[in-house]
């Protein structure tokens, strides 16, 4: 499955899009854990001290922010889903 990383997260993975092998029936929560396992510096960018996704980080599944999906972070990812991960973005 292709996963797109944006802004500063691209520097960690080394490119915009990464191909990841996801097992069947993996949830968004499990997917995030797979990302931080494969890219350890990503842990401090995505997860708080309790292992929860920071509120300012966005994991989009088919254009919808995962926490707002019907099953939130426990939503099962389908093989044809599009995944995008955005860090906090600030400006001024």
N, C-alpha and C positions, 0 to 999 in steps of 0.2 A: 504494500500500500504506500502511496506517495503522501508524505507529510510535508507541509510548507511551514517554514520558520520565518519570522519577520524581525526586522530591526536588529537589535543587539544579539538576539538569539542565533542569527545566521553566523555570527563570528564564532560562536561556540561549536556549531555543527560543521562549519566550514563551507556551507553552501545554502542556497535557498530551499531546495527540495531534497529530501532524503527518502530513499526507499526502505521501508521497514516491513519485516515479516511479522504479521500479527496473528496469533492463534485465533481459532474460532471462538466466538462468544466472549471476546475480551471487552471489558467495560472501559469507559473513558478514564476512570480512576486507575485501572490497571495499565492502560496505555500510557498515562502520565508517568507511572512508576517505571515502565519499560524505558521511556525516554530518559529519565534521570539515571537509570542504571547504565544505559548505553553511553550517555554523555554526563558523567558525574558533576562537572561544573554547572550543569543546568539545575541541579537540586536547589541551590541557593537563589536561583532566578525565579523558580516556579513554586516552590513549596515553603511553607512556614515551618517553625520548629516542631509542630505537631504532625507534619507530613501532609497538610491540607494545602490545596491550591490557593495562592494569594488571591485576594479579591480583585486586585488590579491586573492580574494575568488572565488572558482569555484563550480558551481552547474552543475553537469553533468546529462543529460537526455540521457539514452541509450548510454553512453560513449562519448557524445558530449557536449562541454561546452556551456551552455545555451545562452550566448550572441552571439554565432556564429551560432545558429540555424536560419532557414529561418525567423522566427518571433521573434527571440531573447527572451527576458524575457516575451514577450506576447504569447509565444508558449503554446498551450493547452496541458496539461499532459493527456496522455491516461492511462486507468486502468492497462495496462500491461507494462508500462514504468518502467525502472529501474532508481532510483534517488540516486545520491551520492553527498555529500557536503564535500568539502575540504577547510580548512583554508589556509592561507599563510604558505608556508613551506620554511624555510631557513636552511642554513647549511654552513659548511665550514671546 
